[in-house]
Amino acid sequence: KHSAIMMNARKKIVKEKGAAPTDLEEEVAKALFDIEVSPSSDIKAELRDVVISGAKEVEVGKGGGAVVIHVPFRVWKTVRKIQGRLIRELEKKFNKRHIVLVANRTILDKNFKRKGLKVRPRSRTLTAVHEAILEDVVGPTEIVGKRTRISVDGTKLLKVLLDPKDKDKENIESKLNAFAAVYKKLTNKEAAFMFPVA
C-alpha cells in the first residue's frame, strides 16, 4: 500500500533525466498527492495537473525554516489560481515551516545568440526574472510598491511594499522574514518586505 502511494506521489516530481528526487521533494510530492486525494480538498481538480521540479529548504532566522517549491513554468498558471489555498494546505503538513511556491524561469544571459535566438525576450532577462521571482515569493499577496535604498557602502536594499489587506493574516510577520530569506537565496539580492505605513 505504502509503495503504491509513493509511486503515485513520484508522478508529482518532474526532474532532469536521471536525477533522483531528494527526501524533501518526495515529502512535498506525497503532501501534494494527499491533498489531491483528500475528499475534503476543494483544489483537487487543479492539483491533478500540478507537478514540482524541485524543493529546497531555506533557513529563516532563529528556529524557522521555509520550503521553496519549484514548479515547471507550464503549470504555473494553474498554481497561481490556487496559490493561497495550496500554501495553506501544505503548511498544515509541514508543521510551522513556511511554504513558498516559485515558477521555474530561464535566465538568458548576454550569450543568448549562441542558443540560436535572434532576440532575447524581455521576460528572460535577469532583471525580469528576478522581478517575477519577487512576485512568486510573496504570492498570493500583491506587491503595491518598491523602493531601492542604497546604503553608505553602496549595497542596495530593495524595499518591497505589500498589499495592506493581507497584513492581518496569521503569522504574517514571520512570513515577511521568510520572503526575504527565500528571495536572497534565489537571487542573491537583499530585500525587505513590509506593509505601507498608513
Salt bridges, closest charged atoms under 4 A:
GLU25 OE1 - LYS15 NZ 2.72
GLU26 OE2 - ARG10 NH2 2.15
GLU27 OE2 - ARG97 NH2 3.61
ASP34 OD2 - LYS30 NZ 3.06
GLU36 OE1 - LYS12 NZ 2.78
ASP42 OD2 - ARG85 NH1 3.30
GLU57 OE1 - ARG97 NH1 2.88
GLU89 OE2 - LYS92 NZ 3.38
GLU91 OE2 - LYS175 NZ 2.57
GLU131 OE1 - ARG122 NH2 3.59
ASP136 OD2 - ARG105 NH1 2.49
ASP163 OD2 - LYS165 NZ 3.48
ASP166 OD1 - LYS169 NZ 3.49
GLU190 OE2 - LYS184 NZ 3.05
